Structures are given as structure tokens and as C-alpha cells.
């Protein structure tokens, strides 16, 4: 489990095409500290498994399903990525519960800078809109954010200077893809309500 609090802005150093998969090598001195084979690291919100670890770099295999359902397929050498290690038992839950299982992708639609923050508008797949509410939580490229406005096919978030400086959202431009993970609690509630209604009929 992750919390959506990005630990560092890493970098893709190599991409190897494996036919029905890709192998990424990524640099991240913080998340590789103590890392070992089999550990999980969230890369732009996607939970990946460490295959190899050497120095401040690690490799991870990404299957075609993940490449197709996330924005990882658009990454290349030099791409910056948000990195986070799983939450340890007893740690503070700084963001919200994040699984690292991408529900879909959106794209940056526009940016509105202000003196002390910036509003970013992001497209939202229609089938995910029911899980997104104003003042609720959503994960964008692995970053736990609070929804400002929830539309039928978009949402907005307000970013403070720290988020802009320490995550990929400070670099994203209109048209750039982002990974989205909606609040798992909303999905559980929907499922429970559907089961309850079905039992009552």
C-alpha cells in the first residue's frame, strides 16, 4: 500500500523492448536505499516489482497490460517519474490509501498559474467520474491530491509550490498523459450497495 506522498522525482535511464513487455531502468537514490529483489516501488502511481538493484538504480518489468492501461508506455530515456516506496506498518498516512493499481488515464487539459498555487484541469474517463467528488481524494501519477472541481469528464486540482517542484506535475503540459487511480473506498461502497440492493430484491 502507498499513500500518494511522492518521495522523489526519479528518471528513466533505459528502456528495453521485450516484445510483449518492457524492462525499465530507473534512477532514484532515495527509493533504492535498502531496496532488494521483489520489493515494490510505485512509478507514476503504478506498483512495480524490483527485478534488479544496483547503486541508485533499479529495473522493473512492465507487462503489455500495464503499458496499455497506463501512461508508462509513453516514457522514454530521460523521462522524469514520481517514485514512492510502500508504507511501512506504523507510518503516518500522509495522503490516502493508494494501491498502485491504475484505473485509467487522463490528460492535462490546461494550467492556470497563480501567485502561490496553480490550478490544473485534467480529463477524466466517463466511467470513472462517479468515483470523483469535490474535496475527495484522487491519485494523479502517484500523487495524492484533493479534487477542487469534479465535472462529468474532467476534474481540477490545486497545486502548491512544493508539489510543483518535487513531482512530475510541475513539468506536465497540456496534452501530456497522466495515470489516475480513484479512491478505493468509493469503489468498495459502490460494490457493497449493489450487493445489498440485490439481496433485498
Secondary structure, 3 states (H helix, E strand, C coil): CECCCCCEEEEEEEEEECCCEEEEEEECCCCCCCCCCCCEEEECCEEEEEEEEECCEEEEEEEHHHHHHCCHHHCCCCCEEEEEECCCCCCCCCCCCECCCCCEEEEEEEEEECCCEEEEEEECCHHHHHHCCCCCEEEECCEEEEEEEECCCEEEEEEEHHHHHHCHHHCCCCCCEEEEEECHHHHHHHHHHHHHHHHHC
